Amino acid sequence: MHVSWLALKDFRSYPELDLALDPGVTAFVGPNGQGKTNLVEAIGYASTLASHRVASDAALVRAGAPSAVVRVRARRGDRETLVELEITPGRANRAQVNRSPVRRTRDVLGIIRTVVFAPEDLALVKGDPDGRRRFLDALLVQVSPRMAGVLADYDRVLRQRGALLKSAGPARRLARAGSRAPDPEDQPAVDATLDVWDAKLAQLAAEILAARLLLVDRLRPHVAAAYERVSDGGSAGLGYRSSLALAEDAADDAGAAGPVPAVLPHDGVPAAVLEEQLVEAMRRLRRQELERGVTLVGPHRDDLLLAVNGLPARGYASHGESWSLALALRLACFELLTHGDDDAIGGWVEGSAPILVLDDVFAELDVARRDRLARLVADAEQVLITAAVPHDVPDGLAGARFDVAGGRVRRA
């Protein structure tokens, strides 16, 4: 797969842009702040409906413009597909595929596939679990686009259940403190309502958890192989820590009878089993959840565990090892998407090489890692590179070059 055409209107710093692209290596070179990253960000957005730089779509619209438009034409084999996105802050975005509107914007997911490696990826190793969860879910949506709907539904139910916990919790605390007489009808009503939300949340959470466990299992050998090659001999490992295991400790601390089963970090855990475990964990943790007003168990509290040379990466990995691991994670995504898999994750798309984006990466790497990375990606169908100066692009990645300056993109 490769992008053959990119057009922008009021996206970031570009009032208008019309750019033809070729397969192979393309480098966008120019000083910082000139709009190089904006180009690859637009292609990434057409792939994932998210920016690798900011959380809000509002920052993608040029200052003073009401909306932005991104048009990307991608070729896969003999077939070309045009994806068009209109980004309007404060309103629902709109999308078209081959000039025909789609019912939901997320229906474009899976058409264009990208793997973006950027300096922000160092946070995957050194940052909080939230970033690693987003990494897993973004990859999950690329390999199984239908999971975008499951994740959206989970977030909606999680918010609604959280609102109920927050509203019911203070009333219970007041009653226990003697500030008001307890209403004997409060407890059964709240419990019955929470039972309904528990069932809805557990069903969605189990599907996400089963998919994540399988994804980590599929990703693990690719990460190990990529890290060994990037680091010239080191080892890396992946694991998955479920909040179900943490729920067991919390339930024991609260004096609950019997353990809450923990999820094993490997393929083959049925979603139905996970659903039962999640319902049971929420039942046991209900008192703590009402007191704190938050849901304490579910995929939103899990973490992807990373290890380097047998030790936890966070806190033990050096700066160079952290960079190598972050790069290995992205290269593993590239391999996974390229080769595909069976349909164990429902709707897993057929393998095809994604577009590889290296956004200002080489300036962060030493010479040895630059050369090893260049050798690893040189044969990709399309590699898009941004760099501040020409010598940041390794000699092994010769190809087309565009100079970017003053809002203009010119072929060198």
Residue pairs with C-beta under 8 A, 6 or more apart in sequence:
1 74
1 75
1 76
1 112
1 113
1 352
1 353
1 354
1 355
1 381
1 382
2 21
2 22
2 23
2 74
2 75
2 355
2 381
2 382
3 21
3 43
3 72
3 73
3 74
3 75
3 112
3 355
3 382
3 384
4 20
4 21
4 22
4 73
4 74
4 75
4 80
5 18
5 19
5 20
5 21
5 71
5 72
5 73
6 17
6 19
6 21
6 39
6 42
6 43
6 70
6 71
6 72
6 73
7 17
7 18
7 19
7 69
7 70
7 71
7 72
8 14
8 16
8 17
8 38
8 42
8 68
8 69
8 70
8 71
9 15
9 16
9 17
9 68
9 69
10 61
10 62
10 65
10 67
10 68
10 69
11 17
11 38
11 42
11 60
11 61
11 62
11 68
11 69
11 70
11 87
12 35
12 38
12 41
12 42
12 60
12 62
12 68
13 35
13 38
13 62
13 407
14 35
14 38
14 62
14 407
15 62
15 407
17 39
17 409
19 39
19 402
19 409
21 382
21 384
21 400
22 400
23 381
23 382
24 381
24 382
24 383
24 399
24 400
25 378
25 383
25 385
25 397
25 398
25 399
25 400
26 382
26 383
26 384
26 385
26 399
26 400
26 401
26 402
27 385
27 386
27 387
27 390
27 393
27 397
27 399
27 400
27 401
27 402
28 36
28 39
28 40
28 384
28 385
28 386
28 387
28 401
28 402
28 404
28 409
29 36
29 386
29 387
29 388
29 389
29 390
29 392
29 393
29 401
29 402
29 403
29 404
29 412
30 36
30 388
30 403
30 404
30 405
31 388
31 405
32 388
34 404
34 405
34 406
34 407
35 404
35 407
35 409
36 360
36 386
36 387
36 404
37 53
37 118
37 359
37 360
37 386
39 384
39 386
39 404
39 409
40 116
40 357
40 359
40 384
40 386
41 51
41 52
41 53
41 60
41 359
42 70
42 72
43 72
43 112
43 114
43 355
43 357
43 384
44 50
44 51
44 52
44 114
44 116
44 357
45 51
45 60
45 70
45 85
45 87
46 70
46 72
46 83
46 85
46 108
46 112
47 109
47 112
47 113
47 114
47 142
47 354
47 355
48 109
48 114
48 138
48 141
48 142
49 85
49 93
49 105
49 106
49 108
49 109
50 138
51 57
51 59
51 60
52 116
52 118
52 120
52 359
53 59
53 118
53 120
54 60
56 89
57 87
57 89
57 93
58 89
58 90
60 68
60 87
61 67
61 68
61 87
61 88
61 89
62 68
66 88
67 86
67 87
67 88
67 89
68 86
68 87
69 84
69 85
69 86
69 87
70 84
70 85
70 87
71 82
71 83
71 84
71 85
72 82
72 83
72 112
73 80
73 81
73 82
73 83
74 80
74 81
74 83
74 111
74 112
74 355
75 81
76 352
81 97
81 98
81 111
81 112
82 96
82 97
82 98
82 99
83 95
83 96
83 97
83 108
83 111
83 112
84 95
84 96
84 97
84 99
85 93
85 94
85 95
85 105
85 108
86 93
86 94
86 95
87 93
88 94
92 105
93 105
94 101
94 105
95 101
95 102
95 105
95 107
95 108
96 102
97 107
97 108
97 111
102 108
106 145
106 148
106 149
106 152
109 141
109 142
109 145
109 148
110 141
110 142
110 145
110 349
112 355
113 142
113 337
113 352
113 354
113 355
114 354
114 355
114 356
114 357
115 330
115 331
115 333
115 334
115 337
115 354
115 355
115 356
115 357
116 330
116 357
116 359
117 326
117 327
117 330
117 356
117 357
117 358
117 359
117 361
118 357
118 359
118 360
118 361
119 359
119 360
119 361
119 364
121 326
121 327
121 329
121 330
122 322
122 323
122 326
123 131
124 131
124 132
124 135
124 306
124 325
124 326
124 329
125 306
125 313
125 314
125 317
125 322
125 325
125 326
126 314
126 322
129 301
129 302
129 303
129 304
132 303
132 304
132 306
133 299
133 300
133 302
133 303
133 304
135 304
135 329
136 212
136 215
136 216
136 304
137 147
137 151
137 208
137 212
139 215
139 219
139 333
139 336
140 147
140 151
140 208
140 211
140 212
140 215
140 345
141 147
141 148
141 151
142 333
142 337
142 349
142 354
143 215
143 336
143 337
143 341
143 345
143 348
143 349
144 211
144 345
144 346
144 347
144 348
144 349
145 347
145 349
146 346
146 347
147 207
147 208
147 211
147 345
147 347
150 204
150 207
150 208
151 208
153 204
154 201
154 204
154 205
154 208
154 298
154 299
154 300
157 197
157 200
157 201
157 204
158 201
158 295
158 298
158 300
160 197
161 194
161 197
161 198
161 200
161 201
161 295
162 293
162 294
162 295
164 190
164 193
164 194
164 197
165 194
165 289
165 290
165 292
165 293
165 294
165 295
166 293
168 186
168 190
168 194
168 290
169 289
169 290
169 291
169 292
169 293
171 186
172 186
172 290
172 291
173 291
174 180
175 181
175 182
175 183
175 186
176 182
190 290
191 286
194 282
194 286
198 279
198 282
198 283
199 279
201 278
201 282
201 295
201 298
202 275
202 278
202 279
202 282
203 275
205 274
205 275
205 278
205 298
205 299
206 271
206 272
206 274
206 275
206 278
207 271
208 299
209 242
209 263
209 269
209 271
209 274
209 278
209 299
209 302
210 269
210 270
210 271
210 274
211 345
211 346
212 240
212 299
212 302
213 240
213 263
213 265
213 266
213 267
213 269
214 267
214 344
214 345
215 345
216 238
216 239
216 240
216 265
216 304
217 266
217 267
218 267
218 336
218 341
219 238
219 332
219 333
219 336
220 237
220 238
222 331
222 332
222 333
222 335
222 336
223 236
223 237
223 238
223 328
223 329
223 332
224 235
224 236
224 237
225 332
225 335
226 327
226 328
226 329
226 331
226 332
226 335
226 376
227 234
227 235
227 236
227 308
227 324
227 325
227 328
228 234
228 235
228 236
229 372
229 376
230 324
230 327
230 328
230 331
230 369
230 372
230 373
230 376
231 321
231 324
231 328
232 368
232 372
234 308
234 309
234 321
234 324
235 308
235 309
235 310
236 306
236 307
236 308
236 313
236 324
236 325
236 328
237 306
237 307
237 310
238 304
238 305
238 306
238 307
239 265
239 304
239 305
239 307
240 263
240 265
240 302
240 303
240 304
240 305
241 265
241 302
241 303
241 304
241 305
242 262
242 263
242 265
242 302
243 281
243 296
243 297
243 298
243 299
243 301
243 302
244 260
244 261
244 262
244 263
244 274
244 277
244 278
244 281
244 297
245 262
245 263
246 297
246 301
247 260
247 281
247 284
247 285
247 296
247 297
248 259
248 260
248 261
248 262
248 281
250 285
250 288
250 296
251 259
251 260
251 281
251 284
251 285
252 259
254 284
254 285
254 287
254 288
256 284
260 277
260 280
260 281
260 284
261 277
261 280
263 269
263 274
263 277
265 305
267 344
278 297
278 298
281 297
282 289
282 295
282 297
285 296
285 297
288 296
289 295
289 296
295 301
305 312
306 312
306 313
306 314
306 325
307 313
308 316
308 317
308 321
308 325
309 321
311 317
313 321
313 322
313 325
317 325
320 366
320 369
323 364
323 365
323 369
324 369
327 361
327 369
327 373
331 376
331 377
333 354
334 353
334 354
334 356
334 377
334 380
337 351
337 352
337 353
337 354
338 351
338 352
338 353
338 354
339 351
340 348
340 349
340 350
340 351
340 352
341 348
341 351
342 348
353 380
353 381
355 381
355 382
355 383
355 384
356 377
356 380
356 382
356 383
356 384
357 383
357 384
357 385
358 373
358 377
358 383
358 384
358 385
358 386
359 386
360 386
360 387
360 388
361 373
361 385
362 370
362 373
362 385
362 387
362 392
362 393
362 394
363 387
363 388
363 392
365 373
370 394
371 394
371 396
373 394
374 394
374 395
374 396
374 397
375 396
377 383
377 397
378 396
378 397
383 397
383 399
385 393
385 397
387 393
390 401
393 401
400 411
401 411
401 412
402 409
402 410
402 411
402 412
403 409
403 410
403 411
403 412
404 410
